[in-house]
């Protein structure tokens, strides 16, 4: 199951129990269990927020006892009331004070098997890395936290290098998209909206090119009409507005998968075994499964037989049976560290 978002079905999946009565899922790169909830431990929770956000997102679940075995204990009355009283505006304010770049999150409380459990879902950051910008209890100014298998800690060089590379590639893609939009309109017909200076450079006959993310934040009104909300961002337009979605853009990305992901599954196992001589093969595959490594592009990619398989995977997150997985060298170190932490 692809865990994304927050609803009762996902809560039930996370809290699923085995035949012996204990929780099926282990703590992993996308899952952290807490037995109790207290506002005094916010700084500790914030570390997890930042760590999940710097990886691929994850869940912070309250009401699960993790040691010695994972049990569904539920939140007590006072802890449940405290969780109900969580003020999203205050939490978001604290996060903005503590970290550079935005952390998107949501929370809810669900009743499963007659017990109440608190959930925070932290989304993968759009802009990474999330960096601590002040000393606050367990948070240290300048530190970057990352979620490894069942553990939050300071980021290691391989993951930080991957974030930097991903950010550079995204910036390049943004430039390519912008240039193609300008090219489709024609350089002589394109105009640039400068939101800092509040001006549009070019004359009134020329086309306004606005980025997709920015255009969502603007409200358009016709001449003679006014914004209903005082202070809202508003553009006054004379004539008709055409969305940039009407410009067909085809972006071709050439990717040498085997250069970035040189290891087949067997080769990955042999390297992990060489690094950690005591690891068993069933534990190796268990770590890959529990930490969702096959679905993490920072470590793994796939060789699909056709476009239909690739689209199905993108839509539902389920890998078709027999799809070969290839891995980066950094997956060796990741699996080794998770095994050592276990």
Phi, psi and omega in degrees: 000136178273113181275114180204128182088192185216115176202175186295326180294319178293320178300316180294323178296315181295324184266012180301138182249155178273178180299333181277001176092358180260160185295135183292313186279140172269164168298143186208193181291345179239012185213129177225130179257142173229138181285325185228163176238128177216140180292339180293341183258021184303319182300323178293319178294322181297325176301316179294320177305308182295320182295313178298317183296324179285342175262239182244023182088171179176184186236134173250114190244128181250135181112012179239122177277124187265334183228145000286337175228157185280112182238146175273100181260336181076165178274139174292173184300312182294316180296321179296319178294320178298319180293320178299329184274002180303127180262107182304325181295319180291317179300313179299321177299316178297318181297320179293328177289325188270334189229144170275137185079153192275138173252119178265134185206165172210160180220157177197167178233133184235148175257120180230127182054038175079004180241152182259138181227133178267139182232133163247130172249121181252125182278156172298131183295139174288320180241116181246161357275157170278119187242133175292131183243014176202157172277119181212101182054247183278354179273140180238136181304129177089353181276149177241127183254146185220146181266112173260186184299103177069018185207138174256129180206176176296144185294146176265166189298323184296316181288323178294319178298321179295319178296316180298316180296318178297321180293320178296315180296320179296319178298319178297318179296321178299318179295318180299315180298316182296315181296323180292323178294317177296319180295322180294322178282332186097127183305328182286347183251357186269146176232154181242128175272119178261101183286340178288314182265350178070034180229159173245116181275128184120170183271174191290347180274351188264161188280140177268121178256116182236135179299150184302319181293321183288322186294335179293334184274354182256146173250135182256135177231155176276161180301133181095349176254158186230158178291135180285334183257121183298129177087358181291150178291124184220138173250133174266123185242138174249118184105198184260152180253132175241131180289146177291350178297341182282348177273117182284123181238124177249118182247120180255123180246115178274127184228124175267090186299319186287341175286317181277331183234079189277352189255125168284169183304317181295318179294323177298314179300316181296321180289321178295318179297322178293323181284321181233092190294341184269354184288139176265154185294325179293327177290321177305311180289329177295318178297317179299317182290311186292332182259012172058030186295327180296339183253013181251107183295347175292341184231335190221149173222175186228153177247099182276149181282335180202172181293329180298316178299317180297318180294319178299319179294319179295328183281318187239356176075008180260126178282128174300144181302138178082005179288120180294139175249139177236149192232154172279161176299328182296341178294331178298312181293320180300309181296321178298317180293320179297318180297318180295323179292328178296000000 
